[in-house]
Amino acid sequence: MPRTVLVTGGAGFIGSHTCVELLASGHEVVVLDDHSNSSPEALERVAKIAGRPITAAHVGDVRDRRALDAVFTAHPIDAVIHFAAKKAVGESVQIPLTYYDINVGGTTALISAMHDHGVHRLVFSSSCSVYGDTTTVPLTEASPAAPTNPYATSKWTCERILADVCQHVPELRVLALRYFNPAGAHPTGLLGEDPHGVPGNIMPYLTQIAVGRREELSVFGDDYPTPDGTGIRDYIHVVDVAEGHRAALDRIDDQPGMLILNLGTGRGASVLDLVRTFQEVSGRPIPYRVTGRRPGDVAELVADPSKVAAAWGWRARHDLAAMCRDAWRFQQQNPYGYAP
């Protein structure tokens, strides 16, 4: 059933790709984004890919109750997908209070505004980082949470708050999606990952090296207990993540309360695996230098995605080579990102 969906952080990397999926499925989309790490141009490109524009784009901070009230008053919002947050592990170690203020404070402000305006469906952007430095892989939703950095702790805190609110507000339905490491870009090359400043994720760093904007990759540690000593992650194509959010919206009324689901491929790749794959796909050399471990990082995070496959039939469709190919296409077509 078509809905009017508020997407916070809808101009960002995952948010913009999710807007495409929502529009393609017939939903009306309202975006709230402060553009602290995104560009309004992304929403223009969303409309071009989807063949129709979003309903409205509001510039504002998700912590601002006046801005939230204005959005909920102006539009008949049926559900919310909440992406707006800071997301860099290393940065979170340096500025932890900012992460708690934005990530936790933004979520509590949003859920409060939703409650006041009678909106009771929320898809929450969580993270595999809540699992922390685990010794057991793949990770199921029942694996214990043990966050090792402020970013992960902020996501875990939000999950606990939302679960508690669901206990006291029985009409509230929350789907928390713990996705692993989104990468890639839209296959058209129109949408991709274009962070402000130095990329906090590895894929845009690789593409910026390949296009000549950066000199070399810093590999944070080669002494982890993994086959090649570098960290292993479950990289998942951003289009698969977007499709997962669209599926969540379709299934959010299946049960009351809160449900947590992993979104991942179930296949891990090390940093050096990713570098090799990107070099093969792009035909460009990627110089790298091994440095010390980054505070807050862990050795290995790989999903067990069987629960979401059983519940919804959702599975990741793209492999690592496709992620590299699409990310490189976006960077080639947009050497300086969304900047003119």
C-alpha positions in Angstrom: 0.0 0.0 0.0 1.5 3.4 -1.0 2.4 5.5 2.0 3.8 9.0 2.7 7.2 8.3 4.2 9.5 10.8 6.0 13.1 9.9 5.3 15.5 11.7 7.7 19.0 12.0 6.1 17.3 11.3 2.8 20.0 13.1 0.7 22.8 11.0 2.2 24.4 7.9 0.7 22.0 5.2 1.9 19.1 7.6 2.2 19.2 8.8 -1.4 19.3 5.2 -2.7 16.4 4.3 -0.4 14.4 7.3 -1.8 14.8 5.8 -5.3 13.4 2.5 -4.1 10.5 4.1 -2.3 9.5 6.2 -5.3 9.8 3.2 -7.6 7.4 1.3 -5.3 4.8 4.1 -5.5 5.4 5.8 -2.1 5.4 9.5 -1.6 8.7 10.7 -0.1 9.4 13.6 2.2 13.0 14.3 3.1 14.5 16.1 6.2 18.2 16.6 5.9 20.6 19.3 7.2 23.2 18.6 4.4 26.0 18.4 6.9 27.3 15.4 5.0 25.2 15.4 1.9 24.2 17.5 -1.1 20.8 18.7 -2.3 21.9 17.6 -5.8 21.5 14.0 -4.7 17.7 14.6 -4.5 17.6 16.0 -8.0 19.3 12.9 -9.2 16.9 10.7 -7.2 14.0 12.3 -9.2 15.9 11.7 -12.5 16.4 7.9 -11.8 12.9 7.4 -10.4 11.1 9.4 -13.1 9.3 11.5 -10.6 10.3 13.9 -7.8 10.0 13.5 -4.1 7.0 15.3 -2.5 9.1 17.7 -0.5 12.6 18.4 0.8 13.0 20.2 4.2 16.4 21.5 5.4 16.7 21.0 9.1 18.3 19.2 12.0 16.5 16.1 13.3 17.1 17.3 16.9 15.1 20.5 16.2 11.5 19.8 17.5 10.2 22.9 15.7 11.5 21.7 12.4 10.1 18.2 13.1 6.7 19.6 14.1 6.6 21.7 10.9 7.2 18.6 8.8 4.6 16.4 10.5 2.1 19.3 10.3 2.7 19.9 6.6 2.5 16.3 5.4 0.3 13.3 6.3 3.2 11.1 7.3 2.4 7.4 7.6 5.9 6.1 8.5 9.5 7.2 9.1 12.8 5.8 7.9 15.5 7.3 10.2 19.0 7.6 8.7 20.1 11.1 10.0 23.2 10.5 12.1 26.9 10.7 12.3 28.6 7.5 11.3 32.4 7.4 11.4 34.0 5.1 14.0 37.3 6.9 14.2 35.7 10.3 14.4 33.4 9.1 17.2 36.4 8.3 19.4 37.6 11.9 19.0 34.2 13.6 19.5 32.0 11.2 21.5 29.7 13.8 23.0 28.8 15.0 19.5 27.9 11.5 18.5 25.6 11.0 21.5 24.0 14.4 21.0 23.2 13.9 17.4 22.6 10.2 17.2 20.8 9.6 20.5 19.3 13.1 20.8 18.1 13.1 17.2 16.4 9.7 17.7 14.6 10.7 20.9 13.5 14.0 19.4 12.1 12.2 16.4 10.3 9.5 18.3 8.8 12.1 20.5 7.5 14.1 17.5 6.2 11.0 15.9 4.2 10.1 19.1 2.8 13.7 19.4 1.6 13.5 15.7 0.2 10.0 15.8 2.8 8.3 13.6 3.7 4.8 14.8 5.8 3.2 12.2 9.6 3.6 12.3 12.4 1.9 10.3 15.6 2.6 12.3 19.1 2.6 10.7 21.2 0.6 13.1 24.6 -0.9 12.6 26.6 -4.2 12.8 29.0 -2.2 14.9 26.8 -2.9 18.0 28.2 -6.4 18.1 31.7 -5.2 18.8 34.9 -7.2 19.0 33.3 -10.6 18.7 35.1 -13.9 18.4 32.2 -15.7 16.8 31.1 -15.2 13.2 28.8 -15.1 11.4 26.8 -12.9 13.7 23.1 -13.5 14.4 20.6 -11.1 15.9 21.0 -13.0 19.1 24.7 -12.4 19.3 25.5 -10.2 22.3 26.0 -6.5 21.8 29.4 -5.3 22.9 30.1 -1.9 21.3 33.7 -0.7 21.3 33.4 2.9 20.2 31.0 5.8 20.7 29.3 5.4 17.3 28.4 1.8 18.0 27.3 2.7 21.5 25.1 5.5 20.2 23.3 3.0 17.9 23.0 0.4 20.7 21.6 3.1 23.0 19.0 4.1 20.4 18.0 0.5 20.0 17.5 0.1 23.8 15.5 3.3 24.0 13.2 2.3 21.1 12.7 -1.2 22.6 11.7 0.4 25.9 9.3 2.9 24.2 7.7 0.0 22.4 6.9 -1.6 25.8 5.1 1.5 26.9 3.5 2.6 23.6 1.9 -0.6 22.3 0.8 0.9 19.0 4.5 1.7 18.0 6.1 -0.6 15.5 9.9 -0.4 15.0 12.1 -2.4 12.6 15.8 -1.9 13.5 18.1 -2.9 10.6 21.6 -3.8 11.6 23.3 -3.5 8.3 26.9 -4.3 7.8 29.2 -2.3 5.5 27.3 -0.5 2.7 29.4 0.2 -0.4 28.9 0.7 -4.1 26.7 3.2 -5.9 23.6 3.3 -8.1 24.3 1.4 -11.4 23.4 4.6 -13.4 26.4 6.4 -11.9 24.1 9.2 -10.9 24.1 8.4 -7.1 27.0 7.4 -5.0 29.0 8.0 -1.8 30.3 11.6 -1.7 31.3 12.5 1.8 32.3 16.0 2.9 36.0 16.1 3.7 38.2 13.0 4.2 36.1 9.8 3.6 35.5 7.8 6.8 34.6 4.7 4.7 37.1 2.7 2.6 35.3 2.6 -0.7 35.1 6.3 -1.4 38.7 6.5 -0.3 39.7 3.9 -2.9 37.7 5.7 -5.7 39.2 9.1 -4.8 42.7 7.5 -5.0 41.9 6.0 -8.4 40.6 9.3 -9.8 43.7 11.2 -8.5 42.2 13.1 -5.6 44.2 11.2 -2.9 47.7 9.6 -2.9 47.4 6.4 -0.9 45.3 4.3 1.4 46.1 3.9 5.1 45.5 0.3 6.1 44.8 0.4 9.8 46.6 -2.6 11.1 47.8 -5.9 9.6 48.1 -7.8 12.8 44.5 -8.9 13.3 43.8 -12.6 13.8 42.6 -12.9 10.1 44.2 -14.7 7.1 46.0 -11.6 5.9 46.1 -9.7 9.1 43.7 -6.9 8.0 40.2 -6.4 9.2 37.4 -8.4 7.7 34.0 -6.9 6.9 30.7 -8.0 5.3 30.4 -5.4 2.5 26.9 -5.0 1.1 25.8 -3.1 -2.0 24.0 0.1 -1.1 21.2 -0.9 -3.5 20.6 -4.1 -1.6 20.5 -2.1 1.6 18.0 0.3 0.0 15.8 -2.6 -1.1 16.0 -3.9 2.5 14.5 -0.7 3.8 11.7 -0.8 1.2 11.0 -4.3 2.2 10.9 -3.3 5.9 8.3 -0.6 5.1 6.2 -3.2 3.4 6.4 -5.6 6.4 6.3 -3.2 9.3 2.7 -4.0 10.2 3.4 -7.7 10.4 3.8 -7.6 14.2 3.7 -5.1 17.1 6.7 -3.9 19.0 10.3 -3.9 17.8 12.1 -6.4 15.6 15.9 -6.4 14.9 17.2 -7.8 11.7 20.7 -8.1 10.1 21.2 -6.9 6.5 24.4 -8.5 5.1 25.7 -11.0 2.5 27.1 -13.5 4.9 30.5 -13.2 3.2 33.5 -11.4 4.6 36.3 -9.6 2.7 39.5 -8.2 4.2 40.8 -4.8 3.5 43.4 -6.2 1.1 40.7 -8.4 -0.6 38.8 -5.2 -1.3 41.9 -3.4 -2.6 42.7 -6.3 -4.9 39.1 -6.5 -6.2 38.9 -2.7 -6.8 42.2 -2.8 -8.7 41.0 -5.6 -10.9 37.7 -3.9 -11.7 39.0 -0.4 -12.2 42.4 -1.2 -13.8 43.9 1.4 -11.5 46.7 0.8 -9.0 45.9 1.6 -5.3 49.0 2.5 -3.3 48.6 1.7 0.4 50.6 1.9 3.6 50.0 -0.1 6.7 49.7 2.0 9.8 48.7 1.2 13.4 45.2 0.0 14.3 42.5 2.6 14.5 40.9 3.0 18.0 37.5 1.4 18.1 38.0 -1.0 15.2 37.5 -4.8 15.5 39.0 -7.8 13.6 35.9 -9.2 11.9 32.2 -8.5 11.4 30.2 -10.8 9.1 26.4 -11.2 9.1 24.2 -14.2 9.4 21.3 -12.9 7.2 19.2 -16.0 7.5 16.6 -14.4 9.7 15.6 -11.7 7.3 15.7 -14.2 4.4 13.2 -16.5 6.2 11.0 -13.6 7.3 10.8 -11.6 4.1 12.6 -13.5 1.4 15.2 -10.7 1.2 18.7 -11.5 0.1 21.6 -9.4 -1.1 22.0 -9.7 -4.8 25.3 -8.0 -5.6 28.9 -9.2 -5.0 32.0 -7.4 -4.1 33.1 -6.8 -7.7 29.7 -5.2 -8.5 30.2 -2.8 -5.5 33.6 -1.8 -6.8 32.4 -1.5 -10.4 29.4 0.7 -9.5 31.4 2.9 -7.0 34.1 3.4 -9.7 31.5 4.3 -12.3 30.1 7.0 -10.0 33.5 8.4 -9.3 34.5 8.4 -13.0 31.3 10.2 -14.0 31.5 12.6 -11.0 35.3 13.2 -10.3 34.5 15.7 -7.6 31.3 14.1 -6.4 28.1 16.3 -6.6 30.1 19.5 -6.8 29.6 21.2 -10.2 
